[in-house]
């Protein structure tokens, strides 16, 4: 019995929509904007979260990655390199500053600062080195492919090949800022490593986007290890970081045990997980709430439009509804007929808004994906689709509730007006 009444309400509601196409279309316009606003907020928050996390992942690592700092000591470095050699679930990076260009001169961007903040020339700063054509970069010597933890985006060329034999002239991959420096200043192809007795001639094989505003280069540790000093103050300022997969707890234990065995303090070997999403959750939630409030106001305008149209429609259908009551239609079914009509309008509007939103995401990704990496290969988030359906249903119920109650209260005597 209940399913029959529901089916009847839906059928009669659909007939009412077809009978008043123009009025239905006009009521859908305002509701369409409200549902589309909800979709935009939901999809926009997902895209913004992806963009923020993408930038952090480039510099810190994917969520869940274990990060460990290791002292820059020859014995510790030997243990790290041997333990992680040939493994994909752990990568170590030895970071230091290096100078590319003329030897024995003060770099243009002293301290590896971004080139927009580099000095414009002038006399030496008193360090004893004259100004010259050289740039300073952050050099990261890697034991393996770090892209499993930090998903660098390729810009040109290729990435380091860790499967081939080490080259005498180290192969390097630049980040975008380092590439800007080499294009802008045309420095000699000579690289000075901190404390090294001889300079090396690097081979530039590619450029990647790593999210670092400073100029940086990436190189295989086994290709520059022979050039680096093994001990002494010349290694001061270098730093060693280890990125480990959370799915390899035995590797973490093995590495820690071997480092402790060569004299490294155990309390300084804690593996900290990267929790970028958790760190940003408060910021993202606040942004989402603000824009959801704005979308709710637009949606309320659509609800008001459906409400006005529904009340006007019920006023015009008094005789028809009273006749249905006289023929035995219950008050509940009359209310269901009116409510089903507004609910169908809400669902149709939600479907139109979801289709428009999905098409907008595809077009935006195609047009702006090359300029904004966060929009590359992005798809319409299913959470936004669910939010659009919920918004359409809620708007249909809220906009049709009052007209449905009014229709249920129409007296049978109203049929005598005809």
TORLO-794664 format. One record per residue (C-alpha): residue in one letter; x negated, y negated, z negated. Coordinates in Angstrom, 1 decimal, always signed. Example, Ala and Ser with C-alpha at 12.3 -4.5 7.8 and 13.67 -1.06 7.14 Angstrom:
2
<"a",<-12.3,+4.5,-7.8>>
<"s",<-13.7,+1.1,-7.1>>
//
This chain:
418
<"x",<+0.0,+0.0,+0.0>>
<"x",<-2.8,-2.4,-1.0>>
<"x",<-4.8,-1.7,+2.2>>
<"x",<-1.7,-2.2,+4.3>>
<"x",<-1.0,-5.6,+2.8>>
<"x",<-4.6,-6.6,+3.3>>
<"x",<-4.5,-5.5,+6.9>>
<"x",<-1.3,-7.4,+7.5>>
<"x",<-2.7,-10.6,+5.9>>
<"x",<-5.8,-10.4,+8.1>>
<"x",<-3.7,-9.8,+11.3>>
<"x",<-1.3,-12.6,+10.6>>
<"x",<-4.2,-14.9,+9.6>>
<"x",<-6.0,-14.2,+12.8>>
<"x",<-2.8,-15.0,+14.7>>
<"x",<-2.6,-18.3,+12.9>>
<"x",<-6.1,-19.2,+13.9>>
<"x",<-5.3,-18.4,+17.6>>
<"x",<-2.2,-20.5,+17.4>>
<"x",<-4.0,-23.6,+16.1>>
<"x",<-7.3,-23.4,+17.9>>
<"x",<-8.1,-27.2,+18.0>>
<"x",<-7.4,-27.6,+14.3>>
<"x",<-9.4,-24.6,+13.4>>
<"x",<-12.3,-25.8,+15.5>>
<"x",<-12.3,-29.2,+13.8>>
<"x",<-12.3,-27.7,+10.4>>
<"x",<-15.1,-25.4,+11.4>>
<"x",<-17.4,-28.3,+12.4>>
<"x",<-17.8,-29.7,+8.9>>
<"x",<-18.1,-26.3,+7.3>>
<"x",<-20.7,-25.3,+10.0>>
<"x",<-22.9,-28.2,+8.9>>
<"x",<-22.6,-27.1,+5.3>>
<"x",<-23.4,-23.5,+5.9>>
<"x",<-26.3,-24.5,+8.2>>
<"x",<-27.7,-26.7,+5.5>>
<"x",<-27.7,-23.7,+3.1>>
<"x",<-29.4,-21.6,+5.8>>
<"x",<-32.0,-24.3,+6.4>>
<"x",<-32.8,-24.5,+2.7>>
<"x",<-33.1,-20.8,+2.3>>
<"x",<-35.1,-20.2,+5.4>>
<"x",<-37.2,-23.4,+4.8>>
<"x",<-38.1,-22.2,+1.3>>
<"x",<-39.2,-18.8,+2.7>>
<"x",<-41.3,-20.5,+5.3>>
<"x",<-42.8,-23.0,+2.8>>
<"x",<-43.6,-20.1,+0.5>>
<"x",<-45.3,-18.2,+3.3>>
<"x",<-47.3,-21.3,+4.3>>
<"x",<-48.5,-22.0,+0.7>>
<"x",<-49.4,-18.4,+0.1>>
<"x",<-51.1,-18.2,+3.5>>
<"x",<-53.5,-21.0,+2.6>>
<"x",<-54.3,-19.5,-0.8>>
<"x",<-54.8,-16.1,+0.6>>
<"x",<-57.5,-17.4,+3.0>>
<"x",<-59.5,-18.8,+0.1>>
<"x",<-58.7,-16.6,-2.9>>
<"x",<-57.4,-13.3,-1.4>>
<"x",<-54.1,-11.5,-1.1>>
<"x",<-51.8,-11.2,-4.1>>
<"x",<-53.0,-8.3,-6.3>>
<"x",<-56.6,-8.4,-5.1>>
<"x",<-59.0,-7.9,-8.0>>
<"x",<-61.7,-10.6,-8.3>>
<"x",<-65.0,-10.1,-10.2>>
<"x",<-68.0,-12.4,-10.7>>
<"x",<-71.4,-10.7,-10.8>>
<"x",<-74.7,-12.4,-12.0>>
<"x",<-77.0,-13.3,-9.2>>
<"x",<-79.8,-10.9,-10.2>>
<"x",<-81.8,-8.7,-7.9>>
<"x",<-80.9,-5.5,-9.8>>
<"x",<-77.2,-6.4,-9.9>>
<"x",<-77.2,-7.3,-6.2>>
<"x",<-78.8,-4.0,-5.3>>
<"x",<-76.1,-2.1,-7.3>>
<"x",<-73.3,-4.1,-5.7>>
<"x",<-74.6,-3.6,-2.2>>
<"x",<-75.2,+0.2,-2.6>>
<"x",<-71.9,+0.8,-4.3>>
<"x",<-69.8,-1.1,-1.7>>
<"x",<-71.8,-0.1,+1.4>>
<"x",<-69.5,+1.5,+4.0>>
<"x",<-66.3,+1.0,+1.9>>
<"x",<-63.2,-1.0,+3.0>>
<"x",<-61.7,-1.2,-0.5>>
<"x",<-64.4,-3.5,-1.9>>
<"x",<-66.4,-6.4,-0.5>>
<"x",<-69.1,-8.6,-2.1>>
<"x",<-69.9,-12.1,-1.0>>
<"x",<-73.1,-14.0,-1.9>>
<"x",<-72.5,-17.7,-1.6>>
<"x",<-75.1,-20.4,-1.2>>
<"x",<-75.8,-23.6,+0.7>>
<"x",<-77.8,-23.5,+3.9>>
<"x",<-78.9,-26.2,+6.4>>
<"x",<-78.6,-25.9,+10.1>>
<"x",<-80.7,-28.2,+12.2>>
<"x",<-84.0,-30.0,+11.9>>
<"x",<-86.2,-28.7,+9.1>>
<"x",<-87.2,-30.8,+6.2>>
<"x",<-84.6,-33.6,+6.7>>
<"x",<-81.6,-34.8,+4.7>>
<"x",<-78.4,-33.3,+6.2>>
<"x",<-75.7,-35.6,+7.6>>
<"x",<-73.1,-34.1,+5.2>>
<"x",<-75.3,-33.8,+2.1>>
<"x",<-73.7,-31.2,-0.3>>
<"x",<-71.7,-29.5,+2.5>>
<"x",<-69.0,-32.1,+2.2>>
<"x",<-66.4,-32.4,+5.1>>
<"x",<-67.6,-34.4,+8.0>>
<"x",<-65.0,-37.0,+7.7>>
<"x",<-66.6,-37.9,+4.4>>
<"x",<-70.2,-37.5,+5.5>>
<"x",<-72.6,-40.4,+5.5>>
<"x",<-72.8,-42.7,+8.5>>
<"x",<-76.7,-42.9,+8.4>>
<"x",<-79.0,-45.2,+6.7>>
<"x",<-82.1,-44.8,+4.5>>
<"x",<-82.9,-41.7,+2.5>>
<"x",<-81.4,-41.3,-0.9>>
<"x",<-84.8,-41.1,-2.7>>
<"x",<-85.1,-37.3,-2.5>>
<"x",<-88.2,-37.6,-0.4>>
<"x",<-86.5,-36.2,+2.7>>
<"x",<-85.8,-38.5,+5.7>>
<"x",<-82.4,-38.6,+7.4>>
<"x",<-82.2,-36.3,+10.4>>
<"x",<-80.0,-34.2,+12.7>>
<"x",<-78.9,-31.4,+10.4>>
<"x",<-75.7,-30.2,+8.7>>
<"x",<-75.3,-28.4,+5.4>>
<"x",<-72.9,-25.5,+5.2>>
<"x",<-71.6,-23.0,+2.7>>
<"x",<-73.1,-19.7,+3.6>>
<"x",<-71.3,-16.5,+2.6>>
<"x",<-73.3,-13.3,+3.1>>
<"x",<-70.9,-10.3,+3.2>>
<"x",<-71.4,-6.6,+2.4>>
<"x",<-68.4,-5.7,+4.6>>
<"x",<-65.3,-6.9,+6.4>>
<"x",<-63.6,-9.4,+4.1>>
<"x",<-60.6,-9.8,+6.2>>
<"x",<-58.8,-7.0,+4.4>>
<"x",<-58.7,-9.3,+1.4>>
<"x",<-58.8,-12.7,+3.0>>
<"x",<-56.9,-12.6,+6.3>>
<"x",<-58.9,-15.1,+8.3>>
<"x",<-57.2,-16.3,+11.5>>
<"x",<-59.3,-16.0,+14.6>>
<"x",<-59.8,-19.2,+16.6>>
<"x",<-62.3,-18.2,+19.2>>
<"x",<-65.0,-15.6,+19.9>>
<"x",<-65.2,-12.5,+17.7>>
<"x",<-65.7,-11.4,+14.1>>
<"x",<-68.8,-9.9,+12.6>>
<"x",<-69.4,-6.3,+13.6>>
<"x",<-70.4,-4.3,+10.5>>
<"x",<-70.6,-1.0,+12.4>>
<"x",<-73.5,-1.9,+14.5>>
<"x",<-77.2,-2.0,+13.5>>
<"x",<-78.4,-5.3,+11.9>>
<"x",<-79.8,-7.9,+14.2>>
<"x",<-83.1,-9.7,+13.6>>
<"x",<-81.4,-13.0,+14.5>>
<"x",<-78.4,-13.1,+12.1>>
<"x",<-75.0,-13.3,+13.8>>
<"x",<-72.8,-15.9,+12.2>>
<"x",<-69.1,-16.8,+12.3>>
<"x",<-68.2,-20.5,+11.7>>
<"x",<-65.1,-21.9,+10.1>>
<"x",<-63.3,-24.7,+11.8>>
<"x",<-65.0,-27.5,+9.9>>
<"x",<-68.5,-26.1,+10.7>>
<"x",<-67.5,-25.8,+14.3>>
<"x",<-66.5,-29.5,+14.3>>
<"x",<-70.0,-30.4,+12.8>>
<"x",<-71.9,-28.5,+15.5>>
<"x",<-69.8,-30.0,+18.3>>
<"x",<-70.1,-33.5,+16.9>>
<"x",<-73.8,-33.6,+16.1>>
<"x",<-75.5,-31.1,+18.5>>
<"x",<-78.1,-30.1,+15.9>>
<"x",<-81.0,-27.7,+16.7>>
<"x",<-80.2,-24.0,+16.3>>
<"x",<-82.4,-23.4,+13.3>>
<"x",<-81.1,-22.4,+9.8>>
<"x",<-82.9,-22.9,+6.5>>
<"x",<-81.9,-20.6,+3.6>>
<"x",<-82.5,-21.7,+0.0>>
<"x",<-86.0,-20.7,-1.1>>
<"x",<-86.8,-18.8,+2.1>>
<"x",<-90.3,-19.1,+3.4>>
<"x",<-89.2,-19.0,+7.1>>
<"x",<-86.2,-20.4,+9.0>>
<"x",<-83.9,-18.2,+11.0>>
<"x",<-82.3,-18.6,+14.4>>
<"x",<-78.6,-17.8,+14.0>>
<"x",<-76.3,-16.4,+16.8>>
<"x",<-72.9,-18.0,+16.7>>
<"x",<-70.4,-15.3,+17.7>>
<"x",<-67.0,-16.8,+16.7>>
<"x",<-64.9,-19.3,+14.8>>
<"x",<-62.2,-18.5,+12.2>>
<"x",<-59.7,-20.5,+10.1>>
<"x",<-60.5,-19.8,+6.5>>
<"x",<-58.6,-22.6,+4.7>>
<"x",<-61.8,-24.2,+3.5>>
<"x",<-62.1,-27.9,+4.1>>
<"x",<-65.9,-27.7,+3.7>>
<"x",<-68.1,-26.4,+6.6>>
<"x",<-68.8,-22.7,+6.0>>
<"x",<-70.4,-19.8,+7.9>>
<"x",<-70.1,-16.1,+7.4>>
<"x",<-72.9,-13.6,+8.0>>
<"x",<-73.8,-10.0,+7.2>>
<"x",<-75.8,-9.6,+4.1>>
<"x",<-78.1,-7.0,+5.6>>
<"x",<-79.0,-9.4,+8.4>>
<"x",<-80.1,-12.2,+6.1>>
<"x",<-81.2,-10.2,+3.1>>
<"x",<-84.8,-9.9,+4.5>>
<"x",<-85.0,-13.7,+4.7>>
<"x",<-83.8,-14.4,+1.2>>
<"x",<-86.1,-14.6,-1.9>>
<"x",<-85.7,-11.7,-4.3>>
<"x",<-86.1,-13.7,-7.5>>
<"x",<-87.1,-16.9,-9.1>>
<"x",<-85.5,-20.4,-9.3>>
<"x",<-85.2,-20.6,-5.6>>
<"x",<-82.0,-18.6,-5.9>>
<"x",<-80.5,-21.1,-8.3>>
<"x",<-77.0,-22.2,-7.3>>
<"x",<-76.1,-19.0,-5.4>>
<"x",<-73.0,-17.1,-6.5>>
<"x",<-71.8,-13.6,-6.2>>
<"x",<-68.1,-12.6,-5.9>>
<"x",<-66.6,-9.2,-5.5>>
<"x",<-63.1,-8.5,-4.1>>
<"x",<-61.7,-5.1,-4.9>>
<"x",<-58.5,-3.3,-3.9>>
<"x",<-56.0,-2.7,-6.7>>
<"x",<-55.5,+0.8,-5.2>>
<"x",<-59.1,+1.8,-6.0>>
<"x",<-59.4,+1.8,-9.8>>
<"x",<-62.2,+4.4,-9.7>>
<"x",<-64.3,+1.9,-7.6>>
<"x",<-63.8,-0.8,-10.3>>
<"x",<-64.9,+1.6,-13.0>>
<"x",<-67.9,+2.9,-11.0>>
<"x",<-69.1,-0.6,-10.2>>
<"x",<-68.8,-1.8,-13.7>>
<"x",<-70.6,+1.2,-15.2>>
<"x",<-73.5,+0.9,-12.7>>
<"x",<-73.9,-2.8,-13.4>>
<"x",<-73.9,-2.2,-17.2>>
<"x",<-76.5,+0.5,-16.7>>
<"x",<-78.9,-2.1,-15.1>>
<"x",<-78.5,-4.5,-18.0>>
<"x",<-75.5,-6.7,-17.0>>
<"x",<-73.3,-7.7,-20.0>>
<"x",<-70.0,-5.7,-19.8>>
<"x",<-67.9,-8.5,-21.2>>
<"x",<-68.7,-10.6,-18.1>>
<"x",<-67.5,-8.0,-15.7>>
<"x",<-63.7,-8.4,-16.0>>
<"x",<-61.8,-7.9,-12.8>>
<"x",<-59.0,-10.5,-12.6>>
<"x",<-56.0,-10.0,-10.3>>
<"x",<-55.1,-12.7,-7.9>>
<"x",<-51.5,-13.9,-8.7>>
<"x",<-50.9,-16.7,-6.3>>
<"x",<-47.2,-16.1,-6.0>>
<"x",<-46.7,-16.2,-9.7>>
<"x",<-48.8,-19.3,-10.1>>
<"x",<-46.6,-21.1,-7.5>>
<"x",<-43.3,-19.8,-8.6>>
<"x",<-42.3,-22.8,-10.7>>
<"x",<-43.2,-25.2,-8.0>>
<"x",<-41.3,-23.2,-5.4>>
<"x",<-38.3,-22.8,-7.6>>
<"x",<-38.1,-26.5,-8.3>>
<"x",<-38.3,-27.3,-4.6>>
<"x",<-35.7,-24.7,-3.8>>
<"x",<-33.2,-26.0,-6.5>>
<"x",<-33.5,-29.6,-5.3>>
<"x",<-32.8,-28.8,-1.7>>
<"x",<-30.0,-26.3,-2.6>>
<"x",<-28.3,-29.1,-4.5>>
<"x",<-28.4,-31.2,-1.4>>
<"x",<-27.1,-28.4,+0.7>>
<"x",<-24.3,-27.7,-1.8>>
<"x",<-23.1,-31.3,-1.4>>
<"x",<-22.9,-30.9,+2.4>>
<"x",<-21.1,-27.6,+1.9>>
<"x",<-18.5,-29.2,-0.4>>
<"x",<-17.7,-31.7,+2.4>>
<"x",<-16.9,-28.7,+4.6>>
<"x",<-14.8,-27.1,+1.8>>
<"x",<-12.9,-30.4,+1.6>>
<"x",<-12.3,-30.3,+5.3>>
<"x",<-10.8,-26.8,+5.2>>
<"x",<-8.7,-27.7,+2.2>>
<"x",<-7.2,-30.7,+4.0>>
<"x",<-6.5,-28.7,+7.1>>
<"x",<-5.0,-25.9,+5.0>>
<"x",<-2.7,-28.1,+3.1>>
<"x",<-1.5,-29.8,+6.3>>
<"x",<-1.0,-26.4,+7.9>>
<"x",<+1.0,-25.1,+5.0>>
<"x",<+3.2,-28.3,+5.1>>
<"x",<+4.0,-27.7,+8.8>>
<"x",<+4.7,-24.0,+8.2>>
<"x",<+7.1,-24.4,+5.3>>
<"x",<+10.2,-23.1,+7.2>>
<"x",<+8.2,-20.1,+8.7>>
<"x",<+6.8,-19.1,+5.3>>
<"x",<+10.2,-19.6,+3.6>>
<"x",<+11.7,-17.3,+6.3>>
<"x",<+9.1,-14.7,+5.6>>
<"x",<+10.1,-14.9,+1.9>>
<"x",<+13.7,-14.5,+2.8>>
<"x",<+12.9,-11.4,+4.8>>
<"x",<+11.2,-9.8,+1.8>>
<"x",<+7.6,-10.9,+2.0>>
<"x",<+6.1,-11.1,-1.5>>
<"x",<+4.5,-14.3,-2.8>>
<"x",<+1.2,-12.5,-3.1>>
<"x",<+1.2,-11.5,+0.5>>
<"x",<+2.1,-15.1,+1.6>>
<"x",<-0.9,-16.3,-0.4>>
<"x",<-3.0,-13.6,+1.1>>
<"x",<-2.0,-14.7,+4.7>>
<"x",<-3.1,-18.3,+4.1>>
<"x",<-6.3,-17.2,+2.2>>
<"x",<-7.2,-14.7,+4.9>>
<"x",<-6.9,-17.4,+7.5>>
<"x",<-9.4,-19.7,+5.7>>
<"x",<-11.6,-16.7,+4.9>>
<"x",<-11.8,-15.7,+8.5>>
<"x",<-12.7,-19.3,+9.4>>
<"x",<-15.5,-19.3,+6.8>>
<"x",<-16.9,-16.0,+8.2>>
<"x",<-16.7,-17.1,+11.8>>
<"x",<-18.4,-20.4,+10.9>>
<"x",<-21.1,-18.5,+8.9>>
<"x",<-21.8,-16.2,+11.9>>
<"x",<-22.1,-19.3,+14.2>>
<"x",<-24.5,-21.0,+11.7>>
<"x",<-26.6,-17.8,+11.3>>
<"x",<-26.9,-17.4,+15.1>>
<"x",<-27.9,-21.1,+15.4>>
<"x",<-30.4,-20.8,+12.6>>
<"x",<-32.0,-17.6,+14.0>>
<"x",<-32.3,-19.2,+17.5>>
<"x",<-33.8,-22.3,+15.9>>
<"x",<-36.5,-20.3,+14.1>>
<"x",<-37.4,-18.5,+17.3>>
<"x",<-37.6,-21.8,+19.2>>
<"x",<-39.6,-23.5,+16.5>>
<"x",<-42.1,-20.6,+16.3>>
<"x",<-42.6,-20.7,+20.1>>
<"x",<-43.0,-24.5,+20.3>>
<"x",<-45.0,-25.2,+17.1>>
<"x",<-46.6,-21.9,+16.2>>
<"x",<-49.9,-22.9,+17.8>>
<"x",<-50.1,-26.1,+15.8>>
<"x",<-48.7,-24.7,+12.5>>
<"x",<-50.1,-21.2,+11.7>>
<"x",<-47.3,-20.6,+9.1>>
<"x",<-44.8,-20.6,+12.0>>
<"x",<-46.6,-18.0,+14.1>>
<"x",<-44.8,-14.7,+14.5>>
<"x",<-42.1,-15.7,+12.0>>
<"x",<-38.7,-14.1,+12.0>>
<"x",<-35.4,-15.3,+10.6>>
<"x",<-35.4,-14.2,+6.9>>
<"x",<-32.6,-11.8,+6.0>>
<"x",<-32.2,-13.7,+2.7>>
<"x",<-31.1,-16.7,+4.7>>
<"x",<-28.5,-14.6,+6.5>>
<"x",<-27.1,-13.3,+3.3>>
<"x",<-27.0,-16.8,+1.8>>
<"x",<-25.1,-18.0,+4.9>>
<"x",<-22.5,-15.2,+4.6>>
<"x",<-22.0,-15.9,+0.9>>
<"x",<-21.7,-19.6,+1.6>>
<"x",<-19.1,-19.0,+4.3>>
<"x",<-17.0,-16.7,+2.1>>
<"x",<-17.2,-19.0,-0.9>>
<"x",<-16.2,-22.0,+1.2>>
<"x",<-13.3,-20.1,+2.8>>
<"x",<-12.0,-19.0,-0.7>>
<"x",<-12.4,-22.4,-2.3>>
<"x",<-10.9,-24.2,+0.7>>
<"x",<-7.9,-21.8,+1.0>>
<"x",<-7.1,-21.2,-2.7>>
<"x",<-5.0,-24.3,-3.2>>
<"x",<-3.1,-24.0,+0.1>>
<"x",<-2.5,-20.3,-0.7>>
<"x",<-1.0,-21.1,-4.1>>
<"x",<+1.2,-23.8,-2.5>>
<"x",<+2.4,-21.3,+0.1>>
<"x",<+3.3,-18.7,-2.6>>
<"x",<+5.4,-21.3,-4.4>>
<"x",<+7.6,-22.3,-1.4>>
<"x",<+11.2,-21.5,-2.3>>
<"x",<+13.4,-19.4,-0.1>>
<"x",<+15.9,-22.3,+0.1>>
<"x",<+13.4,-24.2,+2.2>>
<"x",<+14.5,-22.0,+5.2>>
<"x",<+17.8,-23.9,+5.2>>
<"x",<+16.0,-27.0,+6.5>>
<"x",<+15.9,-25.5,+9.9>>
//
